[in-house]
Amino acid sequence: MSEKRELTPYEKVLAARSSERPNTMEYIEALFTDFYELHGDRLFRDDPSIVGGIARFHGQPVTVIGHRKGRNTEENIRYNFGMTSPEGYRKAVRLMEQAEKFHRPVITLIDTPGAYPGIEAESNGQSNAIAESISYMSRLTVPSIAVMIGEGSSGGALALAVADRVWMLENAVYSILSPEGFASILWKDAKLAPEASRVMKITAQELLEYGLIDGILPEGRRVYQAMDRMLRTELASLGKLGPDALREERYRKYRKIDRTAFSG
């Protein structure tokens, strides 16, 4: 029996975008119990592209936040294709504030082509909402774990990814923007996205090598079991650290990225 062929970087981009992949709600249903969804940003409206709430993980209270995409065109329109508006990020911050108050770990599930770039989003403070989410997550005194379950693109992904531990599924991608956008800007031709995917170094395997993520989870039938095991291990490890130690370790983690990933 021949070995399974490794996907090219752009094939992984396409796999990460597939509507057949497990989505955030499926992970929540498989991994957590007693999930209670919370809505709204207490300022403008509820953004359905972000789902979040309180749950239990093996009996431990946690806060879960994730991007939401649809299985079909109707659902994707409802969830804006996973592209979050300012109110979605403000909702995420509200949930993180609540987690901080009640000492609950924060678990984020990331799957977005990027934050919504529309005029309304910009006028409602898109960049400020993303910045506030990044800032608040970086200052948490409770454990935080981020998992790239599909496409993690641009500030839309980073807003939920400044965690103590960052993991990726083996065919997920994590990048500053889409390969099509990269190719359009650099080479004026979006059709060169496959080449852009290669030079951008956006696969889980490449990012682990550069020290930008902490681990890779297998996909397929083992994915829920593997993620469950990872979350239990990481929460147990992070739970041994006090609030000050958590923040200090997180600070060191992100400060050293420029030295480890971009040296040489």
C-alpha positions in Angstrom: 0.0 0.0 0.0 1.5 3.3 -1.1 2.1 6.1 1.4 -0.4 9.0 1.5 0.9 11.9 -0.6 1.6 15.2 1.3 -0.7 18.0 0.2 0.9 21.1 -1.4 0.6 24.4 0.5 -2.2 25.5 -1.7 -4.0 22.2 -1.5 -4.0 22.7 2.2 -5.5 26.2 1.7 -8.3 24.6 -0.3 -8.7 21.8 2.3 -8.8 24.4 5.1 -11.7 26.2 3.3 -13.7 23.0 2.6 -17.3 23.2 3.8 -16.9 19.5 4.7 -14.6 20.1 7.6 -15.9 20.0 11.1 -17.0 23.5 12.1 -16.9 25.3 15.4 -20.3 24.1 16.6 -19.4 20.5 15.8 -16.3 20.8 18.0 -18.3 22.4 20.8 -20.8 19.6 20.7 -18.2 16.9 20.6 -15.8 18.2 23.2 -17.8 20.2 25.7 -20.9 19.7 27.8 -23.6 22.2 29.1 -22.7 24.8 26.5 -24.7 27.9 26.9 -24.4 30.5 24.1 -24.2 34.2 25.0 -25.2 36.9 22.4 -24.5 40.5 21.7 -21.8 43.1 22.3 -23.8 45.3 24.7 -23.3 48.2 22.3 -24.8 47.5 18.9 -25.9 44.1 17.9 -25.1 40.4 17.9 -22.7 39.1 15.2 -23.5 35.5 14.4 -20.1 35.0 12.7 -18.7 34.7 16.3 -20.2 32.0 18.6 -19.3 31.9 22.2 -20.5 31.0 25.7 -20.0 29.0 28.8 -19.4 25.3 28.9 -17.8 22.5 30.8 -14.8 20.5 29.8 -14.5 17.3 31.8 -16.4 19.1 34.5 -14.3 22.2 34.4 -16.0 25.5 33.6 -14.5 27.2 30.5 -15.4 29.9 28.1 -15.4 28.9 24.4 -15.3 31.4 21.5 -15.1 30.6 17.8 -15.7 31.7 14.3 -18.7 30.3 12.6 -19.1 29.4 8.9 -22.0 27.7 7.1 -22.4 24.4 5.3 -24.2 26.0 2.4 -24.8 29.3 0.7 -27.8 30.2 2.9 -25.8 29.5 6.1 -22.7 31.3 4.9 -24.8 34.4 4.1 -26.2 34.2 7.6 -22.7 34.0 9.2 -21.1 36.3 6.6 -18.8 33.6 5.5 -17.0 33.7 8.8 -15.9 37.3 8.3 -16.5 39.0 11.6 -17.6 42.6 12.2 -16.6 44.9 15.1 -19.5 43.8 17.2 -18.3 40.2 16.9 -14.9 41.1 18.3 -16.5 43.2 21.0 -18.7 40.2 21.9 -15.5 38.1 22.2 -13.9 40.6 24.5 -17.1 40.7 26.6 -16.9 36.9 27.0 -13.1 37.1 27.8 -13.9 39.7 30.5 -16.5 37.4 32.0 -14.0 34.5 31.9 -11.4 36.7 33.7 -13.9 37.7 36.4 -15.0 34.1 37.1 -11.5 32.5 36.6 -12.5 30.4 33.6 -9.9 29.3 31.0 -10.6 30.6 27.5 -10.6 28.3 24.5 -10.8 29.8 21.0 -11.6 28.0 17.7 -10.4 29.9 14.7 -11.7 29.6 11.1 -12.0 32.8 9.1 -10.8 34.2 5.8 -10.3 37.5 7.7 -12.3 40.3 9.3 -15.2 41.8 7.3 -13.7 44.7 5.2 -17.0 46.5 4.4 -17.6 50.2 4.8 -20.0 49.7 7.7 -17.5 47.6 9.6 -14.8 50.2 9.1 -17.1 53.0 10.2 -18.1 51.0 13.3 -14.5 50.7 14.4 -13.2 47.4 12.9 -9.5 48.1 13.5 -10.1 49.3 17.0 -12.3 46.3 17.9 -9.6 43.9 16.6 -6.9 45.7 18.5 -8.9 45.7 21.7 -9.4 41.9 21.3 -5.7 41.3 20.8 -4.8 43.5 23.7 -7.3 42.0 26.1 -6.4 38.4 25.2 -2.7 39.2 25.7 -3.4 40.4 29.2 -5.6 37.5 30.5 -4.7 36.1 33.8 -6.5 32.8 33.1 -5.2 30.1 30.8 -5.9 30.5 27.1 -5.7 28.0 24.2 -6.3 28.8 20.5 -6.8 26.2 17.8 -6.8 26.8 14.1 -9.5 24.4 12.9 -9.5 25.7 9.3 -8.4 29.0 7.7 -6.8 31.5 10.0 -6.2 34.7 8.0 -5.1 38.2 8.9 -6.2 40.2 12.0 -9.5 38.4 11.9 -7.7 35.3 13.1 -5.1 37.0 15.3 -7.9 38.7 17.3 -8.6 35.3 18.9 -5.2 33.8 18.7 -2.9 35.6 21.2 -3.1 32.6 23.5 -0.8 30.8 25.9 -0.9 27.8 23.6 -1.6 27.8 19.8 -2.3 24.6 18.0 -3.3 23.8 14.4 -5.0 21.0 12.6 -2.6 19.3 10.2 -4.4 20.8 7.1 -5.2 24.2 8.6 -3.4 27.4 7.5 -2.5 30.6 9.3 -1.4 33.7 7.4 -1.2 37.5 7.3 -3.7 37.4 4.4 -5.1 35.0 1.8 -2.7 33.7 -0.9 -4.9 35.3 -3.5 -4.6 38.7 -1.8 -0.8 38.2 -1.4 -0.4 37.3 -5.1 -2.6 40.2 -6.2 -0.5 42.7 -4.2 2.9 41.3 -5.0 2.5 40.0 -8.5 -0.8 41.7 -9.6 -2.2 38.3 -10.4 -4.5 36.3 -8.0 -4.0 33.2 -10.2 -0.5 32.9 -8.7 -2.1 32.0 -5.4 -0.5 28.4 -5.4 3.0 30.0 -5.7 2.1 32.6 -3.0 1.0 29.7 -0.7 4.5 28.2 -1.1 6.5 31.3 -0.3 4.2 32.6 2.5 5.0 29.6 4.8 1.5 29.2 6.1 1.1 25.5 6.8 1.0 24.0 10.2 4.2 22.0 9.6 6.1 25.1 8.5 4.8 27.3 11.4 5.7 24.6 13.9 9.2 24.5 12.5 9.5 28.3 12.9 8.2 28.1 16.5 5.1 30.1 15.8 2.7 27.4 17.0 2.9 24.8 19.8 1.6 21.7 18.1 -0.3 20.0 15.3 -3.4 17.9 15.6 -4.2 15.0 13.2 -7.4 15.3 11.2 -10.0 12.6 10.2 -11.6 10.2 12.7 -9.0 11.0 15.4 -9.5 14.7 15.5 -11.9 15.0 18.4 -10.0 12.5 20.5 -6.7 14.2 19.7 -8.1 17.7 20.6 -9.7 16.4 23.8 -6.3 14.9 24.9 -4.5 18.1 23.9 -6.9 20.4 25.8 -6.7 18.2 28.9 -2.9 18.2 28.9 -2.5 21.9 28.2 -5.1 23.0 30.7 -3.5 20.9 33.4 -0.1 22.3 32.6 -1.3 26.0 32.4 -3.4 25.5 35.5 -0.3 25.1 37.6 0.8 28.6 36.8 -0.5 31.6 38.8 -1.9 34.7 37.1 1.4 36.7 37.1 3.3 33.6 35.8 0.8 33.1 33.0 1.1 36.7 31.8 4.9 36.7 32.0 5.2 33.4 30.1 2.8 34.7 27.4 4.8 37.9 27.1 8.0 36.0 26.7 6.4 33.6 24.2 5.4 36.5 21.8 8.5 38.6 22.4 10.8 35.9 21.3 9.0 35.3 17.9 11.2 37.8 16.1 14.4 36.1 17.3 13.3 32.5 16.7 11.3 32.7 13.5 13.1 35.4 11.6 16.7 35.0 12.6 19.0 33.8 9.8 
